[in-house]
Amino acid sequence: MKTIIDYQNDEREKVLLDVRDKQEFEKETYPGAKNWYWEELIKVLEETPDEFTQQFDKSIPIYLLCYTGLHSDDLADILEEMGYEVYSLYGGWGAYMKWKFENYVKEAQAENEFTGEERVKEIERSIVKKFRKPIWRKFTQALNEYDLIQDGDKIAVCISGGKDSMLMAKLFQEMQRHQKFPFELVFLVMDPGYSHENRNIIEKNAASMSIPITVFESDIFQSVYNVDKNACYLCARMRRGHLYSKAKALGCNKIALGHHFDDVIETILMSMLYGGQVRTMMPKLHSDNFEGMEIIRPMYLIREDDIKHWRDYNGLHFIQCACRFTDTCTTCNPTGPVSKRQEIKHLIADLKKVNPQVEMNIFRSIENVDLNAVIQYKDKNGIHNFLDGYDEL
């Protein structure tokens, strides 16, 4: 079995093929890697192998990187039969990210940059100094504009381990230092069956950023493992329910989720194009099943690009998707067509090329609904059609 270290130590001319989907490849990959989605590559190797052999010389070893190592193993078998020297990197992308994080910590410690309290202060200063306008002000604006926090609240800050929720935790800590009224925080991490590597990265990041997490476990991943249809939707609903239950047991009256501005506008378009309705992700919402509990989304106005900038500026490394079954996850969707949310991301990116203001216009469309110019709408009192009372005007 070969690892990323073996690849680095191989001083020969070589090729690294990242066979994850294009969207994930463009987010991050190993430096110098080439991308060829595994499903498309298998099709080429089976139907038009000359297309591959024209690009890759059999005298040059090929290393394959996928999510878990499963698809790269299958590809390695095919390429070996074709006469290539080929290696499937053990553990795939998850193993590489674990190695990268551990190597980052070791290098930082060696350079005396990872110095506990000073490192934490550096991260916190960046929020209120360098990123004051795009992140800190947008955070406080959402809190004030949507009235998200009240005196005496006890908030469960839900942390998945990704960049969004980890930043949200730091923002809440900073807000608590500047509090105008008292409120409590619990930094809640639910482990629904994470791999050991992902769980380890979450815990190390929390410790290095001075976030005192409370971890509880569930068997959600195992419960949805054999579900073929809408597994990710079911998983999300179950995770939300477990978070509500644990937060309430801890005496919390609110749970905070790390959805950002991009999530909001993508949800608007998804509802229109795929759901046939006009609706959005609300900044706060009362729970239907847990009396007295409320969801709040304090990062509602923060753009994802600014979150990425903050992450990269501070040299932080978070997990991208904590799903244990990434190879079958329809949200991450490495084994099938691009997910609906990814389609919407691509659509917005294309629209921005023509109109740079398109994101804000999508957002404002939900704030400026003219009920006199819609055919029909519904509220808690029922459905209202424009013909109702039309002749009375």
FENTA-V290571 format. One record per backbone hydrogen bond with DSSP energy under -1.0 kcal/mol. CO is the residue of the C=O (numbers start at 1). NH is the residue of the N-H. Records with the same first field share a line. If there is no record, write none. Layout:
CO = NH / NH
//
This chain:
2 = 90
3 = 7
4 = 8
5 = 9
9 = 11
15 = 63
16 = 34
17 = 65
18 = 36
19 = 38
21 = 25
22 = 26
23 = 27
24 = 28
30 = 33
34 = 18
37 = 41
38 = 42
39 = 43
40 = 44
41 = 45
42 = 46
43 = 47
44 = 48
48 = 51
49 = 52 / 53
50 = 54
52 = 55 / 56
57 = 60
61 = 15
62 = 87
63 = 17
64 = 89
65 = 19
66 = 93
67 = 94
69 = 73
70 = 74
71 = 75
72 = 76
73 = 77
74 = 78
75 = 79
76 = 80
77 = 81
79 = 84
80 = 83
85 = 62
87 = 64
89 = 92
91 = 95
92 = 96
93 = 97
94 = 98
95 = 99
96 = 100
97 = 101
98 = 102
99 = 103
100 = 104
101 = 105
102 = 106
103 = 107
104 = 108
105 = 109
106 = 110
107 = 111
108 = 113 / 114
109 = 112
113 = 115
115 = 118
116 = 120
117 = 121
118 = 122
119 = 123
120 = 124
121 = 125
122 = 126
124 = 128
125 = 129
126 = 131
129 = 132
131 = 135 / 136
132 = 137
135 = 139
136 = 140
137 = 141
138 = 142
139 = 143
140 = 144
141 = 145
142 = 146
143 = 148
150 = 153
153 = 184
154 = 253 / 254
155 = 186
156 = 256
157 = 188
161 = 319
162 = 166
163 = 167
164 = 168
165 = 169
166 = 170
167 = 171
168 = 172
169 = 173
170 = 174
171 = 175
172 = 176
173 = 177
174 = 178
182 = 152
184 = 155
186 = 157 / 188
187 = 214
188 = 159
189 = 216
191 = 218
192 = 221
195 = 199
196 = 200
197 = 201
198 = 202
199 = 203
200 = 204
201 = 205
202 = 206
203 = 207
204 = 208
205 = 209
206 = 211
207 = 210
211 = 213
214 = 189
216 = 191
219 = 223
220 = 224
224 = 227
230 = 234
231 = 235
232 = 236
233 = 237
234 = 238
235 = 239
236 = 240
237 = 241
238 = 242
239 = 243
240 = 244
241 = 245
242 = 246
243 = 247
244 = 248
245 = 249
246 = 250
247 = 252
248 = 251
254 = 156
255 = 296
256 = 158
260 = 264
261 = 265
262 = 266
263 = 267
264 = 268
265 = 269
266 = 270
267 = 271
268 = 272
269 = 273
270 = 274 / 275
271 = 277
283 = 297
285 = 295
290 = 293
293 = 287
294 = 255
295 = 285
296 = 257
297 = 300
299 = 302
302 = 261
303 = 307
304 = 308
305 = 309
306 = 310
307 = 311
308 = 312
309 = 313
310 = 314
311 = 316
312 = 315
325 = 328
329 = 333
339 = 343
340 = 344
341 = 345
342 = 346
343 = 347
344 = 348
345 = 349
346 = 350
347 = 351
348 = 352
351 = 355
355 = 358
357 = 361
358 = 362
359 = 363
360 = 364
361 = 365
363 = 366
364 = 368
370 = 373
375 = 386
377 = 384
379 = 382
382 = 379
384 = 377
385 = 388
387 = 390
389 = 392
390 = 393
//
